[in-house]
Amino acid sequence: MANFALDVTRLAFSALQAVSADLAGRAAFQLFCRTPSPIPKGAKAKMAHAAGAARLAGAEHFTLKLAGGRGAHAYRLNGGARGKRKRYLVTHGWGSSAAYMAELVSMLAASGAEVVALDFPGHGRSGGRFLHMGLAVETIAAAEARFGAFDAAIGHSFGGAALMVSAAGLLPGVAPLTSERLALIGAPSEMGWLFTDFGGMIGLRPAAQAALGNEVYRVTGRRLEDFDAGEAAGAIGRPVLVIHAEDDKEVSSLHARRYGAAGKSVRLYWANGFGHRRIIGAAPVLAAIAAFLDGDRDVGDAADESIKKDAEIIPFFELPARRAAL
């Protein structure tokens, strides 16, 4: 948020809180859920989006209907009556879209699998400018209802957290994701810090900050602290691959460590040097995901040795020693 716009926003919320903390909390929630414009800004973003759109040019297009008249867009590759094969689901992060996940989608499709990639509400082709975790989880449930059970689901950032929230069945009345395996890339393990940081940014006082948290319960039926994807990772009892970069400036590596400590079913794979966004299409990351989806092959063995010099890759079997040093 630009400095001038932020100053105006803080003044507006200061005045609104003087009238009603509840109104300020509700207004803050609406602002929190407002998504960025789907139109890419800057030369690099435009190039990445165009390249991704080209990769998805041959995909089928579907509209998934959600409650309240909202909809979400889905791409499908290798669909139709092609015989028995794997089926994978791909979800993107906040402010992103399936187009930015196209390298991963293409890699999965090249294996012959049926691949479904989502544009959450307020992103990509879905339209609108509004999204919260409840809507994301509803979209995941709608995808499984439309296309059938997925063998695995792979998500980046917010999309990864949404997969875990869905798999754990944390939303009342929404069918949980049943995929056998989950891969989370640069994903947060809980959401409370985002609300705290946002409230501080716009100058919410304690009563209005509490009202902001109450909006989460009103909309989803669960308290903000219930959305603990890190704790859920061990509880679901399914293999989970967590990929993160210690140089990620948007989602702290502490979230990856929380996931890694959740249980023996969780594998933690460091891909340092790739930050929060480049990690999506990094060759060793794609290789690690492919190995994980292939079954019990160690994800560290799958990384291309020629690429390791550019990014520190810590295989799962090396983690006990690394954890002891923390």
DRENLUM-517336 format. One record per residue: x, y, z of N, C-alpha, C, CB in turn. Coordinates in steps of 0.05 Angstrom, whole numbers, padded with zeros to 5 digits, always signed. Atoms other than C-alpha are relative to their C-alpha. Glycine has a CB too. Example, Ala and Ser with C-alpha at 12.3 -4.5 7.8 and 13.67 -1.06 7.14 Angstrom:
2
+00018-00024+00000+00246-00090+00156+00018+00024+00000-00020+00001+00025 -00016-00024-00001+00273-00021+00143-00015+00022+00014+00009+00009-00029 
! end
This chain:
326
+00017-00024+00000+00000+00000+00000+00018+00025+00000-00019+00000+00025 -00016-00024+00002+00030+00067-00021-00003+00017+00025-00008+00016-00025 -00001-00015-00025+00049+00115+00035-00025+00018+00003+00025+00016+00001 +00023-00018-00002-00005+00166+00018-00026-00015+00005-00003+00017-00026 +00024+00016-00004-00059+00113+00012-00001-00012+00028-00002-00022-00021 +00000+00012-00027-00037+00081+00077-00006+00022+00021+00028-00012+00005 +00006-00021-00019-00039+00148+00113-00030+00006+00000+00016+00026-00007 +00029-00006+00002-00110+00161+00088-00015-00023+00013-00008+00003-00029 +00014+00023-00011-00130+00090+00107+00002+00000+00031+00012-00026-00010 -00003+00000-00029-00102+00097+00178-00017+00022+00012+00030+00005+00007 +00017-00021-00010-00138+00163+00187-00030-00009+00000+00003+00026-00017 +00028+00009+00002-00204+00132+00163-00006-00020+00022-00005-00013-00027 +00005+00020-00021-00197+00073+00211+00002+00012+00028+00020-00023-00002 -00001-00014-00025-00178+00119+00268-00027+00013+00007+00022+00021+00000 +00026-00012-00004-00243+00157+00258-00022-00021+00004-00007+00018-00024 +00021+00020-00002-00284+00094+00248+00001-00014+00027+00003-00021-00022 -00003+00013-00026-00257+00062+00312-00012+00017+00022+00029-00006+00006 +00011-00018-00020-00279+00123+00351-00030-00002+00001+00008+00029-00006 +00029+00004+00002-00350+00108+00328-00008-00028+00010-00010+00005-00028 +00007+00028-00007-00351+00032+00333+00024-00018-00007-00025-00009-00016 -00022+00019+00005-00296-00020+00341-00010-00023-00018+00010-00012+00027 +00011+00021+00016-00342-00072+00310-00001+00008-00030-00028-00008+00010 +00001-00010+00028-00354-00030+00247+00029+00001-00011-00013+00027-00001 -00028-00002+00010-00279-00018+00242+00011-00028-00006+00018+00014+00021 -00009+00027+00005-00266-00093+00248-00011-00012-00025-00007-00017+00024 +00013+00010+00024-00316-00109+00194+00012+00013-00025-00030+00004+00001 -00012-00014+00022-00288-00056+00148+00028-00010-00006+00000+00031+00004 -00027+00010+00003-00218-00081+00161+00001-00027-00013+00014-00001+00027 +00001+00027+00012-00238-00152+00142-00006+00002-00030-00022-00017+00014 +00006-00004+00029-00267-00128+00076+00025+00009-00015-00023+00020-00004 -00025-00010+00012-00202-00091+00062+00021-00022-00001+00011+00024+00015 -00020+00022-00001-00160-00151+00083-00005-00020-00022-00002-00014+00028 +00007+00020+00020-00198-00196+00035+00000+00010-00029-00027-00011+00006 -00001-00011+00027-00192-00149-00024+00025-00009-00015-00002+00032+00000 -00023+00011+00015-00147-00181-00076+00012+00020-00019-00009-00025-00015 -00012-00018+00019-00097-00146-00121-00012-00003-00028+00031-00005-00001 +00010+00002+00027-00114-00132-00193+00014-00024-00014+00006+00026-00016 -00012+00023+00014-00103-00194-00237+00017+00008-00023-00022-00018-00009 -00016-00009+00023-00070-00151-00290+00029+00002+00010-00011+00028-00010 -00028-00001-00009+00006-00162-00284+00012+00027-00003+00016-00021-00015 -00014-00025+00001+00048-00102-00268+00030-00004-00002-00007+00017+00025 -00028+00003+00003+00119-00093-00290+00007-00019-00023+00013-00009+00025 -00009+00016+00023+00158-00124-00347+00003-00030+00007+00026+00010-00012 -00004+00028-00008+00178-00188-00310-00026-00014+00005+00017-00001+00025 +00025+00013-00005+00108-00202-00286-00016-00005-00026-00017+00017+00019 +00014+00003+00025+00079-00191-00355+00012-00022-00017+00002+00027-00016 -00013+00022+00014+00130-00238-00386-00007-00027+00012+00031+00004-00001 +00006+00025-00014+00118-00291-00334-00029-00008-00005+00006+00002+00030 +00028+00006+00004+00043-00286-00342-00005-00009-00029-00017+00025+00006 +00003+00008+00028+00047-00289-00418+00010-00028-00005+00014+00021-00018 -00011+00026+00004+00092-00349-00416-00018-00022+00013+00028-00002+00013 +00017+00019-00013+00046-00384-00367-00026-00004-00015-00006+00009+00028 +00024+00002+00016-00016-00368-00408+00004-00016-00025-00010+00028-00007 -00006+00016+00024+00018-00398-00469+00001-00029+00007+00026+00009-00012 -00001+00028-00008+00032-00462-00431-00027-00012+00005+00018-00003+00025 +00027+00010-00007-00041-00467-00411-00019+00003-00023-00011+00015+00024 +00018-00006+00023-00068-00449-00480-00016-00024-00009+00017+00009-00024 +00015+00024+00009-00089-00521-00495-00018-00012+00021+00019-00020-00010 +00015+00012-00022-00124-00532-00428-00030+00004-00004+00008+00013+00026 +00029-00004-00002-00199-00542-00419-00006+00020+00022-00015-00027+00005 +00008-00020-00020-00236-00488-00380-00026-00007+00013-00002+00028-00014 +00024+00007-00015-00287-00498-00326-00006+00022+00020+00003-00027+00015 +00008-00018-00021-00327-00454-00279-00011-00016+00023-00020+00021-00010 +00010+00014-00024-00337-00480-00208-00018+00019+00015+00024-00009+00018 +00020-00017-00014-00399-00452-00174+00003-00003+00030-00029-00007-00009 -00003-00001-00028-00391-00431-00102-00025+00013+00013+00025+00015+00008 +00022-00012-00015-00440-00408-00048+00000+00030-00004+00001-00008+00030 +00002-00029+00002-00465-00337-00052+00002+00011-00028+00020+00012+00017 -00001-00009+00028-00464-00335-00128+00028+00004-00011-00015+00025-00003 -00028-00003+00009-00388-00333-00132+00008-00024-00017+00019+00004+00023 -00010+00022+00016-00349-00375-00180+00031+00000-00001-00010+00001-00029 -00029+00002+00002-00278-00399-00191+00006-00014-00027+00013-00016+00024 -00008+00011+00026-00241-00418-00255+00019-00023+00004+00013+00022-00017 -00018+00024-00001-00207-00485-00266+00009-00006-00028-00015-00024+00012 -00012+00011+00025-00160-00508-00321+00004-00030+00004+00028+00014-00006 -00006+00029-00001-00154-00582-00338+00016-00008-00024-00027-00016+00001 -00016+00012+00021-00100-00616-00378-00001-00030+00002+00030+00010+00003 +00002+00029+00003-00103-00688-00402-00026-00010+00012+00023-00013+00015 +00026+00008-00009-00176-00692-00385-00014-00018-00019-00017+00024+00006 +00016+00016+00017-00230-00735-00414+00005-00030+00004+00005+00007-00029 -00002+00029-00002-00235-00810-00425+00026-00011-00011-00024-00014-00014 -00027+00009+00009-00161-00828-00429+00009-00024+00015+00019+00023+00003 -00008+00023-00015-00161-00888-00384+00010+00007+00028+00022-00016-00014 -00009-00004-00027-00135-00896-00313+00027+00014+00001+00001-00026+00016 -00024-00015-00003-00082-00846-00293-00001+00017+00025+00006+00018-00025 +00000-00017-00024-00061-00801-00236-00015+00026-00005+00029+00006+00008 +00014-00026+00002-00100-00738-00221+00012+00019+00021-00031-00003+00003 -00013-00019-00018-00066-00677-00190-00015+00027+00000+00029+00004-00008 +00012-00027-00003-00093-00610-00164+00022+00019+00007-00022-00001+00023 -00020-00021-00004-00052-00546-00165-00014+00026+00009+00017+00005-00025 +00011-00025-00010-00067-00483-00125+00022+00021+00003-00014-00004+00028 -00019-00022+00001-00034-00415-00128-00001+00017+00026-00005+00018-00024 -00001-00018-00023-00016-00361-00077-00016+00025-00003+00028+00007+00006 +00015-00026+00000-00047-00294-00059+00012+00018-00021+00001+00013+00028 -00009-00019+00021-00044-00245-00117+00012-00014-00024+00020+00018+00011 -00011+00015+00022-00023-00300-00165-00022-00012-00016+00020-00023+00011 +00021+00014+00016-00060-00347-00212+00012-00026-00011-00011+00018-00023 -00010+00025+00012-00054-00414-00248+00021+00006-00021-00023-00016-00012 -00019-00007+00021-00015-00379-00303+00029+00001+00011-00007+00027-00013 -00027-00001-00012+00043-00367-00255+00009-00027+00010+00000+00020+00023 -00007+00027-00009+00042-00441-00235+00004-00018-00024-00022-00011+00018 +00002+00016+00025+00045-00464-00308+00024-00019-00004-00002+00018-00023 -00023+00018+00003+00116-00493-00305-00005-00026+00016+00026+00013+00010 +00007+00024-00016+00094-00540-00249-00023-00015-00013-00009+00009+00029 +00023+00013+00014+00028-00555-00285+00010-00015-00024-00021+00021-00008 -00010+00013+00024+00065-00571-00349+00017-00025+00007+00018+00019-00016 -00016+00023-00008+00114-00617-00313-00018-00023+00009+00018+00008+00023 +00019+00021-00008+00056-00655-00281-00015-00012-00023-00019+00011+00021 +00015+00010+00023+00018-00660-00346+00018-00017-00018-00011+00023-00016 -00018+00016+00016+00080-00686-00382+00003-00029+00009+00027+00014-00001 -00001+00027-00011+00077-00747-00337-00024-00017-00010+00001+00000+00030 +00024+00014+00009+00011-00764-00369-00024+00003+00019+00005-00029-00004 +00021-00003-00020-00030-00746-00308-00021+00021-00009+00012+00008+00027 +00020-00021+00003-00095-00707-00309+00006+00021+00021-00029-00012+00003 -00008-00022-00018-00079-00639-00279-00022+00021+00000+00027+00012-00008 +00019-00021-00004-00129-00589-00252+00014+00023+00015-00026-00009+00015 -00012-00023-00013-00103-00519-00236-00022+00021+00004+00023+00012-00018 +00021-00018-00008-00147-00469-00200+00008+00029-00002-00010-00006+00028 -00001-00029-00005-00157-00394-00203-00019+00005+00022-00006+00018-00026 +00018-00006-00022-00185-00376-00135-00017+00025-00006+00016+00004+00026 +00015-00025+00003-00240-00323-00131+00018+00024+00004-00024+00001+00020 -00016-00025-00002-00211-00254-00142+00027-00002-00013+00004+00007+00028 -00026+00005+00012-00153-00283-00182-00003-00011-00028+00017-00019+00017 +00000+00011+00027-00137-00299-00254-00026+00004-00015+00006-00029+00001 +00024-00001+00016-00198-00315-00296-00026-00001+00017+00000-00022-00020 +00024+00004-00017-00245-00322-00236-00016+00026+00003+00008-00010+00026 +00015-00026-00003-00263-00248-00233-00004+00007+00030-00026-00002-00013 +00004-00010-00027-00280-00207-00172+00026+00010+00012-00012-00022+00017 -00023-00010-00014-00233-00176-00121-00002-00007+00029+00002+00031-00004 +00005+00007-00028-00249-00215-00058+00006-00030+00004-00030+00005+00008 -00007+00028-00007-00221-00278-00025+00007-00002+00029+00024-00010-00018 -00010+00007-00027-00213-00308+00044+00004-00031+00001-00020+00009+00022 -00006+00029-00002-00192-00377+00068-00025-00018-00003+00013-00006+00027 +00025+00016+00003-00264-00402+00072-00007-00004-00029-00023+00013+00014 +00006+00002+00029-00275-00387-00002+00020-00018-00015-00001+00028-00013 -00021+00017+00012-00209-00420-00021-00006-00029+00005+00028+00008+00010 +00006+00028-00007-00228-00483+00016-00025-00010-00014-00003-00003+00030 +00024+00007+00015-00297-00483-00016+00007-00006-00029-00021+00023+00001 -00008+00005+00027-00263-00478-00084+00014-00027-00003+00020+00023-00009 -00014+00026+00001-00219-00538-00069-00021-00023+00001+00020-00003+00023 +00021+00020-00002-00281-00578-00048-00016-00002-00026-00018+00007+00024 +00015+00000+00025-00317-00557-00111+00015-00013-00023-00007+00029-00009 -00017+00013+00020-00258-00580-00153-00001-00031+00003+00029+00010+00002 +00001+00029-00004-00259-00649-00121-00027-00011-00007+00008-00007+00029 +00027+00009+00007-00334-00654-00129-00004-00001-00030-00021+00019+00012 +00003-00001+00029-00328-00636-00203+00017-00021-00014+00006+00028-00010 -00019+00016+00015-00267-00676-00224+00006-00027+00013+00026+00014-00003 -00005+00025-00014-00264-00732-00172+00024+00003+00018+00005-00023-00020 -00022-00001-00020-00212-00749-00119+00027+00003-00014+00000-00026+00016 -00027-00005+00010-00141-00726-00130+00020-00018+00014+00008+00030+00003 -00021+00016-00012-00081-00770-00119+00019+00017+00017+00016-00015-00022 -00017-00018-00015-00041-00710-00096-00009+00029-00006+00030-00004-00007 +00006-00028+00004-00049-00635-00088+00026+00016+00006-00024+00010+00017 -00024-00016-00003+00007-00583-00095-00009+00029+00001+00020-00005-00023 +00008-00028-00002-00001-00512-00071+00023+00018+00009-00022+00003+00020 -00020-00020-00007+00041-00449-00065-00011+00021+00019+00011+00013-00026 +00007-00022-00018+00038-00400-00007-00028-00003+00011+00003+00027-00015 +00028+00002-00010-00035-00384+00011-00014-00025-00011-00015+00025-00009 +00013+00024+00011-00056-00440-00036+00009-00026+00014+00007-00002-00030 -00009+00023-00015-00013-00490+00003-00014-00002+00026+00030+00001+00003 +00014+00000-00026-00043-00469+00069-00029-00008-00004+00002+00028+00013 +00028+00007+00005-00113-00474+00039-00003-00030-00005-00010+00015-00025 +00001+00029+00004-00098-00546+00017+00001-00014+00027+00023-00010-00017 -00002+00013-00026-00078-00564+00088-00024+00004+00017+00025+00010+00015 +00025-00005-00014-00138-00530+00119-00022-00018-00010-00008+00030-00002 +00021+00017+00012-00182-00568+00070+00004-00029+00007+00001+00003-00031 -00006+00028-00006-00147-00635+00081-00007-00007+00029+00029-00007-00006 +00006+00005-00028-00156-00628+00156-00030+00003+00007+00016+00020+00017 +00029-00002-00005-00231-00614+00148-00006+00022+00021-00011-00026+00009 +00003-00020-00020-00226-00550+00188-00025+00018-00004+00024+00018+00001 +00024-00017+00005-00286-00515+00156-00026-00016+00003+00002+00012-00028 +00026+00014-00004-00355-00537+00181-00016+00000-00025-00016+00013+00023 +00018+00003+00023-00400-00563+00126+00014-00001-00027-00018+00023+00001 -00015+00002+00025-00345-00565+00073+00015-00026-00001+00019+00025-00003 -00013+00026+00003-00322-00633+00048+00030+00003-00001-00010-00014-00025 -00029-00003+00000-00248-00643+00063+00013-00012-00025+00011-00014+00025 -00016+00011+00022-00196-00656+00009+00010-00028+00008+00024+00019-00007 -00007+00028-00007-00182-00731+00005+00026-00009-00013-00023-00018-00009 -00024+00008+00015-00118-00730-00036+00020-00015+00019+00014+00024-00012 -00018+00017-00015-00066-00782-00014+00025+00014+00009+00007-00025-00016 -00025-00014-00005-00007-00734-00015-00004+00030-00004+00023-00010-00018 +00000-00029+00002+00004-00659-00005+00028+00010-00003-00015+00012+00024 -00026-00014+00002+00062-00616-00028-00006+00030+00004+00014-00006-00027 +00004-00029-00007+00066-00545+00002+00025+00015-00006-00009+00003+00029 -00024-00016+00008+00113-00493-00028-00003+00028+00012+00002+00001-00031 +00000-00026-00012+00129-00432+00013-00026+00007+00014+00006+00021-00021 +00027-00004-00011+00065-00440+00052+00001+00008+00030-00016-00026-00003 +00002-00006-00028+00047-00407+00118-00013-00022+00016-00016+00026+00004 +00010+00022-00017+00031-00454+00176-00024+00009+00017+00021-00011+00018 +00023-00011-00014-00020-00408+00209-00005+00029-00010+00004+00000+00031 +00008-00025+00012-00056-00343+00193+00000+00024+00019-00026-00003-00013 +00003-00022-00020-00057-00303+00258+00020+00023-00005+00004-00011+00027 -00021-00020+00004+00008-00266+00242-00008+00020-00022+00027-00012-00007 +00008-00018+00022-00022-00238+00177-00020+00020+00010-00012-00017-00023 +00020-00018-00010-00081-00209+00214+00012+00020+00020-00023-00015+00015 -00013-00018-00018-00037-00180+00268+00016+00021-00014+00019-00016+00019 -00015-00019+00015+00010-00148+00218-00018+00020-00015+00019-00015-00020 +00018-00018+00015-00048-00121+00177-00013+00020+00018-00021-00017-00014 +00012-00018-00019-00082-00092+00238+00019+00022+00009-00010-00015+00024 -00020-00020-00008-00017-00058+00259+00005+00020-00023+00025-00014+00007 -00006-00017+00022-00007-00031+00189-00021+00022-00003+00001-00016-00026 +00022-00020+00003-00075+00004+00187-00008+00014+00026-00024-00013-00013 +00004-00014-00025-00073+00025+00260-00023-00008+00016-00002+00029-00006 +00022+00009-00017-00125-00018+00292+00008-00001+00029-00010-00028-00010 -00004+00003-00029-00131-00013+00367-00011-00027+00009-00014+00023+00016 +00007+00027-00008-00143-00076+00409-00029-00008-00004+00006-00003+00029 +00028+00008+00003-00219-00075+00407-00007-00005-00029-00018+00022+00011 +00005+00003+00029-00221-00066+00331+00015-00024-00010+00008+00025-00015 -00016+00024+00008-00166-00119+00323-00015-00025+00007+00028+00000+00013 +00016+00023-00008-00209-00167+00362-00025-00004-00018-00009+00003+00030 +00023+00001+00018-00269-00149+00319+00008-00011-00027-00013+00028-00003 -00010+00011+00026-00227-00164+00257+00001-00031+00002+00027+00012-00007 -00002+00029-00004-00213-00234+00285-00028-00012+00002+00015-00006+00025 +00027+00011-00002-00287-00243+00301-00014-00004-00027-00017+00018+00017 +00011+00003+00026-00303-00233+00228+00007-00026-00013+00009+00023-00018 -00008+00026+00011-00265-00296+00211-00019-00021+00010+00029-00007+00010 +00019+00019-00011-00311-00335+00257-00027+00003-00013-00002+00003+00031 +00026-00005+00011-00373-00302+00229-00002-00011-00029-00006+00031-00001 +00001+00008+00028-00354-00319+00157+00006-00030-00003+00021+00016-00015 -00008+00028+00004-00323-00388+00166-00010-00020+00021+00030-00001+00000 +00009+00018-00021-00351-00416+00231+00023-00010+00017-00015-00023-00012 -00023+00008-00016-00281-00425+00259+00016+00025+00009+00019-00018-00016 -00015-00022-00010-00238-00379+00302+00027+00002-00015+00006-00004+00030 -00025-00005+00014-00175-00349+00273+00022-00020+00008+00010+00028+00004 -00021+00018-00010-00130-00392+00317-00005-00029-00008+00001+00002+00030 +00006+00027+00008-00165-00455+00292+00013-00007-00027-00030-00004-00003 -00012+00005+00027-00133-00446+00223+00030-00005+00003-00005+00025-00018 -00028+00008-00005-00068-00480+00245+00007-00023-00019+00004-00008+00030 -00007+00021+00020-00044-00516+00183+00025-00016+00009+00006+00014-00027 -00023+00014-00009+00022-00533+00216-00007-00023+00018+00018+00019+00015 +00009+00021-00017-00012-00573+00270-00015-00022-00015-00017+00010+00023 +00016+00019+00016-00058-00605+00219+00017-00018-00016-00019+00015-00018 -00017+00016+00018+00000-00630+00177+00007-00027+00012+00026+00015-00006 -00006+00026-00013+00017-00684+00227-00025-00016+00006+00016+00004+00025 +00025+00014-00008-00055-00699+00246-00014-00015-00022-00018+00021+00012 +00015+00013+00022-00080-00718+00177+00010-00028-00007+00000+00018-00024 -00011+00026+00004-00034-00778+00175+00006-00007-00029-00019-00020+00011 -00007+00004+00028-00016-00770+00101+00027+00012-00006-00022+00012-00019 -00026-00012+00007+00051-00757+00068-00002+00029-00008+00014-00017-00022 -00001-00028+00006+00066-00683+00065+00028+00009-00006-00012+00017+00023 -00026-00011+00007+00124-00651+00029-00001+00031+00003+00009-00008-00029 -00001-00029-00005+00141-00580+00053+00026+00010-00013-00001+00007+00030 -00023-00012+00014+00187-00540+00007+00001+00029+00007-00002-00005-00031 -00003-00028-00009+00214-00474+00031+00028+00010-00005-00008+00003+00030 -00027-00012+00002+00272-00426+00022+00004+00017+00025+00002+00018-00026 -00005-00016-00024+00305-00396+00083+00003+00030-00007+00026-00010+00013 -00002-00028+00009+00313-00332+00042-00028+00011-00008+00020+00003-00022 +00027-00009+00006+00237-00327+00033-00006+00024+00017-00021-00023+00005 +00005-00025-00014+00221-00255+00051-00030+00005+00005+00012+00023-00015 +00029-00004-00003+00145-00262+00048-00012-00019+00021-00014-00004-00026 +00010+00019-00020+00133-00325+00089+00025-00011+00014-00017-00024-00013 -00024+00008-00015+00185-00338+00143+00005-00030+00000-00003+00010+00029 -00007+00029-00001+00222-00404+00144-00008-00013+00026+00030-00003-00004 +00011+00011-00025+00196-00412+00215-00025-00017-00005-00005+00022+00021 +00025+00015+00007+00131-00435+00183+00007-00028-00010-00017+00015-00021 -00009+00026+00010+00168-00491+00147+00009-00018+00023+00022+00003-00021 -00010+00015-00023+00201-00512+00212-00023-00010+00017+00019+00017+00017 +00023+00009-00015+00133-00515+00246-00013-00024-00014-00021+00022+00002 +00010+00023+00015+00108-00561+00191+00019-00024+00005-00002+00006-00030 -00018+00022-00003+00171-00603+00196+00000-00014+00027+00028+00010-00005 +00001+00011-00027+00162-00613+00270-00027-00013+00006+00005+00021+00021 +00028+00010-00005+00089-00636+00262-00002-00030+00002-00018+00010-00023 +00001+00029-00001+00104-00710+00253+00017-00013-00021-00029-00009-00002 -00017+00015+00018+00140-00765+00217-00010-00001-00029+00003-00028+00010 +00011+00000+00027+00093-00760+00157+00008+00024-00017-00030-00003+00001 -00007-00025+00013+00120-00691+00140+00030+00000-00008-00006+00024+00018 -00027-00003+00010+00183-00683+00097+00006+00029-00005+00005-00017-00026 -00008-00028+00003+00219-00617+00098+00023+00002-00019+00007+00014+00027 -00020-00002+00022+00259-00597+00036+00007+00029-00004-00011-00013-00026 -00009-00028+00003+00300-00533+00035+00010+00005-00029+00022+00006+00020 -00009-00008+00027+00309-00499-00032+00009+00029+00002-00023-00003-00021 -00010-00028-00005+00350-00438-00010+00010+00013-00026+00021-00001+00021 -00009-00015+00023+00365-00384-00060-00022+00006-00019+00022-00015-00014 +00022-00004+00019+00298-00386-00094-00022+00018+00010-00012-00027-00008 +00020-00019-00011+00259-00339-00048-00028-00011+00001+00001+00025-00016 +00028+00008-00002+00184-00339-00048-00014-00006-00026-00016+00022+00014 +00014+00003+00025+00166-00335-00121+00015-00017-00021-00005+00027-00012 -00015+00016+00019+00222-00365-00163+00000-00029+00007+00029+00010-00001 +00000+00028-00010+00217-00428-00121-00021-00017-00015-00006-00001+00030 +00022+00015+00013+00153-00447-00159+00009-00016-00024-00022+00019-00008 -00008+00013+00025+00188-00464-00224+00029-00009+00001-00004+00018-00023 -00029+00008-00002+00259-00480-00198+00003-00030-00007+00011+00006+00028 -00004+00028+00009+00285-00544-00230+00003-00020+00022+00024-00001-00018 -00003+00020-00021+00307-00579-00166-00026-00003+00016+00022+00008+00019 +00025+00001-00014+00240-00562-00134-00020-00018-00016-00012+00028+00004 +00017+00016+00017+00202-00592-00193+00008-00030+00002+00000+00010-00029 -00009+00027-00002+00246-00654-00189-00007-00012+00027+00031-00001-00004 +00008+00010-00026+00233-00661-00115-00029-00007+00002+00008+00021+00022 +00029+00005+00000+00158-00656-00125-00006-00026-00016-00015+00023-00012 +00004+00023+00017+00161-00708-00181+00008-00026+00015+00016+00002-00026 -00009+00024-00015+00200-00756-00136-00020-00006+00023+00028+00005+00011 +00019+00004-00022+00152-00745-00078-00026-00013-00011-00006+00027+00013 +00024+00011+00012+00092-00759-00123+00004-00029-00010-00010+00017-00023 -00006+00027+00010+00127-00822-00148+00000-00021+00022+00027+00001-00014 +00001+00019-00021+00124-00853-00080+00021+00004+00021+00002-00028-00010 -00019-00001-00023+00180-00868-00031+00028+00009-00008+00001-00026+00013 -00027-00009+00007+00240-00843-00071+00007+00025+00017+00002+00006-00030 -00008-00023-00016+00279-00793-00028+00001+00025-00018+00028-00005+00013 +00001-00024+00016+00266-00723-00053+00027+00012-00005-00019+00020+00013 -00026-00011+00004+00338-00703-00043+00015-00013-00022+00016-00003+00025 -00014+00014+00021+00363-00756-00091-00009+00009-00028-00005-00030+00002 +00011-00007+00026+00319-00727-00146+00011+00027-00010-00030+00002+00002 -00010-00027+00008+00352-00658-00147+00024-00003-00019+00008+00016+00024 -00021+00000+00019+00397-00645-00206+00026+00010+00012-00008+00016-00025 -00025-00007-00013+00469-00643-00181+00012+00026-00013+00020-00022-00003 -00011-00024+00013+00486-00588-00232-00014+00025+00010-00003-00003-00030 +00014-00023-00009+00435-00543-00200+00005+00005+00030-00030-00003-00005 -00004-00003-00028+00453-00555-00127+00019+00023+00007+00010-00026+00012 -00019-00021-00006+00510-00505-00132-00014+00027+00002+00022+00001-00021 +00015-00025+00000+00458-00450-00143-00020+00002+00023-00014+00004-00026 +00019-00001-00022+00412-00469-00085+00006-00023+00019-00029-00003-00011 -00006+00020-00020+00425-00506-00020-00024-00018+00002+00007+00013+00027 +00021+00019-00002+00384-00569-00020+00006-00019+00024-00003-00017-00027 -00004+00017-00024+00377-00605+00047-00019-00023-00001-00003+00017+00026 +00018+00023+00001+00349-00675+00037-00012-00006+00027+00014-00024-00011 +00015+00007-00024+00300-00701+00088+00017-00014+00020-00025-00016-00006 -00015+00016-00019+00349-00750+00117+00022+00015+00014+00013-00024-00015 -00020-00016-00014+00398-00694+00136-00012+00019+00021+00014+00017-00021 +00013-00019-00017+00346-00655+00176+00005-00004+00030-00028+00000-00005 -00005+00003-00029+00357-00687+00245+00024+00015+00010+00002-00029+00008 -00024-00013-00008+00428-00661+00248-00003+00031-00002+00023-00009-00017 +00004-00029+00004+00407-00592+00221-00018+00011+00023-00013+00005-00027 +00018-00009-00021+00350-00588+00272+00015+00003+00027-00023-00019+00003 -00015-00001-00025+00398-00603+00329+00017+00024+00002+00017-00025+00002 -00018-00024+00000+00440-00543+00308-00016+00025+00004+00015+00001-00026 +00016-00024-00002+00381-00495+00312-00002+00010+00028-00028-00005-00012 
! end
